[in-house]
């Protein structure tokens, strides 16, 4: 099958041909006709399979078929992070080269003035994070009454990050008659519950087993004591001469600490997390993409939205509290059908997190020991007998910035 069989305009097909896009991926084959037909869609597919093009291409096609030329916001894409907003915006720009479509991106952590200037020049497609979008709307700097299509990209992550209140406030500002699309690599119960309230007779598209990991990513688990993880990361990168490695931790402090430790071992690394300014985050990502640093150490803020086609190696320095985040993390490698390797370092205290991942993915992992970094079994036994393991609920709540009651500590959703 080719893109020409999906009913796309000749001008759009010409752009795709210039970009080297010949054959649509399964998610694109299934979703593009449904979006073109105006249906609400709930689509799930593994990371790196072309989900952005699956909704961007038919919406660009609709723009080309429109007779009126007035620049008003007809497409609104909501994303949970700045990085994903940037990536989706860049995709719209790339796919609509020379086609007269204006796409604008808006997110927090950066000056609002350039974003306002871009909006004032005319906007057909607005890609935004919830917090910044509400800021623009409350200040009456944008008009959302003209929105025809709403896309929630990575809806599960937005709910995990406490954006449900923001989403509900945004929905009240949108026309009731509209097309709504959900796209994600994972769908949990919360996403399905939300879909029932805002999607109308949606077409459910799943091109792979739900919550499956990328097919061409080799997953390797090393059991190692927590205090020896940094040393093992440095050893893996140095001894195997890995030149581009994305490393995930759970906390901002762990990002900073590991970045410093890698520097001491002669491995150049950049840090990316929510406390970094947008400029610092952009510089870190650029240095990593261009090979100026060998390692990028990040929290899950980078798990969705970081697209490096040639990335081969991902390391989970710490397993995530939410099993769905594991799928998104390792999905940063093995993109566009290429092979990749995902290494996870698991301390004795994290084994229950590995069990959660196994339940979600339906896979069974056998941890290995790396010679010279074997876990100290005597210490493990002592720790097991003297300490009580925190509950999963308490740990997840802490990771998401929530109190024991499941609400954000501040009572407000986190802003991006």
Secondary structure as UniProt FT lines:
FT   HELIX           3..6
FT   HELIX           10..19
FT   HELIX           26..36
FT   TURN            37..38
FT   STRAND          41..44
FT   TURN            47..48
FT   HELIX           51..65
FT   STRAND          75..79
FT   HELIX           82..95
FT   TURN            96..100
FT   STRAND          103..106
FT   HELIX           112..120
FT   STRAND          125..129
FT   HELIX           130..138
FT   TURN            139..140
FT   TURN            145..146
FT   STRAND          149..153
FT   HELIX           155..160
FT   TURN            161..162
FT   HELIX           164..171
FT   TURN            172..173
FT   STRAND          179..184
FT   HELIX           189..198
FT   STRAND          203..206
FT   TURN            210..211
FT   TURN            215..216
FT   STRAND          217..223
FT   HELIX           226..228
FT   HELIX           229..239
FT   TURN            240..241
FT   STRAND          245..248
FT   HELIX           252..264
FT   TURN            265..266
FT   STRAND          269..272
FT   TURN            274..275
FT   HELIX           278..289
FT   TURN            290..291
FT   STRAND          295..298
FT   HELIX           300..302
FT   TURN            303..305
FT   TURN            309..310
FT   STRAND          313..316
FT   HELIX           323..330
FT   TURN            331..332
FT   HELIX           335..337
FT   STRAND          340..346
FT   HELIX           348..350
FT   HELIX           351..361
FT   TURN            371..372
FT   HELIX           377..386
FT   HELIX           392..399
FT   TURN            400..401
FT   TURN            404..405
FT   TURN            409..410
//
